[in-house]
Amino acid sequence: QSIAAASILAKVSRDRYIVQMDELYPQYGFKKHKGYGTKDHLDAIKQFGPCPIHRLTFKGVKEYV
């Protein structure tokens, strides 16, 4: 149960952080997709390139570094 609770807390914290990042980088639409590799997110990376919070080793990001 404690592992499940920690997982939920980590996801909630991450999602809140990503929503905050939407204010800094609105062109990526983080508020909508929470940073997951949706078509909209990948299209934004193609259009604008990765921003400082993108993980540059991830597929869909590293191709635009």
Helices and strands as residue ranges (DSSP letters): H 2-24, G 26-28, H 30-33, H 39-48, G 62-64
